[in-house]
Amino acid sequence: MTLAGDMRARGGPAGTSEMPHPRDLSPQLRFVESEEWFACGPPPAAPQGWKLYVPATILNARQLVELVYQLASRAGLHFKYIKTTALLRKLNAGLFGYSQVGKAVVIYLPQPDTRFLSALKNSLAIHRDQCPAVPCAIPFGDDLPLYYRYGSYRNRRLQVGGDDIEDDRTNAKSAVPAGIKDLLKGYTSPLETPAEVQSFLLRYPPYEAIQQQGKGGIFIGLNLASEEFQEVILQVGYHRGMMQLDGGDGCTLLRRELAFYRELAARGMASEAPRLVDALDTSRKVILVLEYIAGSNLLLRRLQNQLTVEHLEKCWRILERLHNAGLCLGDAKLANFLADDDGNVRVLDFETAGIIGDPPSPIRTFHIKPEFSYVCTADLAHFLASVLYPYSEQDPASPPDQSFDLRAWVNRDPETETAAWACNRLRELLDCVTTPA
């Protein structure tokens, strides 16, 4: 880590408390600051050992950091924590890597300390069942926001039984490497998967992960209830994953999506999306089983220079049909339209979708300027922004959560046919009634 001075993190989203600066915890606290972390207390003398992870959300992060400080400083332990709630959002979203989800606070524990572990578990009990899971670590159980693994404190290599091995931080099976005795297992409580979840996954066993984020995962699985070989897509919402200010999480988002699939069916629009095969909705797990469609989303096609005006026209017609049926997407964008090899286009990903007139989801990829007061026009404008936005080759799937002024594109000379199509559609929209930003 490098010392970056004494910049204090200030501000933060409404309804949250920004992370404390180490000097707010104690004027005497020794700390080192990097771009993402505050590392506090005396560095561990050992090169490797146990790491404890305390996951947090934007609603309780400050409390958890203050709690860990009290206990770790009393025990003379080194710990680090994410510097700001903005960085915590990215961490819990999986933007630092899926294995990093939930690792808001890291405590370095060279050797088990019964007194410290007991005090930590007792103090964390008030936050039971309030925080995301840490994917590639071992839970202490009892719904506590506490996980562990054995790893290197200084680099990505471990010394085990005289051998030099990789410290694999992305594999849950390597949380305690072979040759290391799990000295923390005795402090944990057993975990049980609910019978209904086990039964459901036996019917639709996943075999390949397509995408995993803090809010949930997308997997390819098999429909063993079908008499014929049938692949399916499983969407899984994670409990407390990517918690929002209103307390919503990955399960909440998937419940919204499930409700929208049912609205599509009720309004005769089911053919516009992949078929909903089955669903499971429990308090801690939501799973959708969808028809598997061989194809690629239109953002990928754009990045591969395979996006056509015909694709865009089909998307536009789908949006218009949804609007005529009283539905809106909210976060309409290229990535949420799937084209198969026959040229058919269907819409997917309904976490922000809903009924026109109901309160809209606040989640958007782009904050559009000018603001369109009518939800259907806003849907179309957001889709055009996704067509025109200059995606980064390094991180194409995660543009901004930033302002995007469509008026800047009106007089540009478009470089592609698809951009020209979008600019023409944009001029038509801007001639409609808008509310100035």
SULLIN-V32132 format. One record per helix or strand of 2 or more residues. SS is the DSSP state (hx for helix, st for strand). FROM is the first residue (numbers start at 1). TO is the last residue. Records with the same first field share a line. If there is no record, write none. Layout:
SS: FROM-TO / FROM-TO
This chain:
hx: 22-25 / 61-75 / 85-93 / 98-100 / 114-127 / 172-174 / 185-187 / 195-203 / 250-266 / 270-272 / 298-303 / 309-324 / 334-336 / 375-388 / 406-409 / 417-430
st: 31-33 / 37-40 / 48-54 / 78-82 / 105-109 / 138-139 / 147-152 / 157-160 / 163-166 / 206-212 / 216-222 / 231-238 / 276-281 / 285-291 / 295-297 / 327-328 / 337-340 / 345-347 / 354-355 / 366-369 / 402-405
